[in-house]
Amino acid sequence: MTATGCALEQDEDTLQSGVTYKATVWAKTTNTNARVYFGLKNHGSAEVKVPITSTEYQQYEIPFTYTGSGLPRVYVWIESL
């Protein structure tokens, strides 16, 4: 991904209500001034965004409990370069 506003997204449609999960991604940035995020939304609670700041590959994690409401979506998003 090389442009502001670009995103990779994936819906997770096989989750069970009331179960705790951990969304993970291995990622790095080549531009330390960029604002890039790993996020999770539509899982029944507030959207969560974790900044991707490392210039080396690093694992980023978002633990969450699925409420059964909505279709959870994980994403990597470039807010700005």
Backbone hydrogen bonds, N-H to C=O, Kabsch-Sander energy under -0.5 kcal/mol:
donor,donor_aa,acceptor,acceptor_aa,energy
5,G,78,I,-3.0
6,C,3,A,-2.0
8,L,76,V,-2.3
10,Q,74,V,-2.4
12,E,72,P,-3.0
13,D,11,D,-0.6
18,G,66,Y,-3.6
19,V,16,Q,-1.6
21,Y,64,F,-3.6
23,A,62,I,-2.6
25,V,60,Y,-1.9
27,A,25,V,-0.6
27,A,58,Q,-2.3
29,T,54,S,-2.8
34,A,31,N,-1.7
35,R,80,S,-2.8
36,V,34,A,-0.7
37,Y,77,W,-2.6
38,F,50,V,-2.7
39,G,75,Y,-3.0
40,L,48,V,-2.3
41,K,73,R,-2.1
48,V,40,L,-2.5
50,V,38,F,-3.2
52,I,36,V,-3.1
53,T,51,P,-0.7
58,Q,27,A,-2.0
60,Y,25,V,-3.1
62,I,23,A,-2.5
64,F,21,Y,-2.6
66,Y,19,V,-2.1
66,Y,64,F,-0.5
67,T,43,H,-1.7
70,G,68,G,-0.5
73,R,41,K,-2.6
74,V,10,Q,-2.5
75,Y,39,G,-2.1
76,V,8,L,-2.1
77,W,37,Y,-2.5
78,I,6,C,-2.6
79,E,35,R,-2.7
79,E,77,W,-0.8
80,S,35,R,-1.3
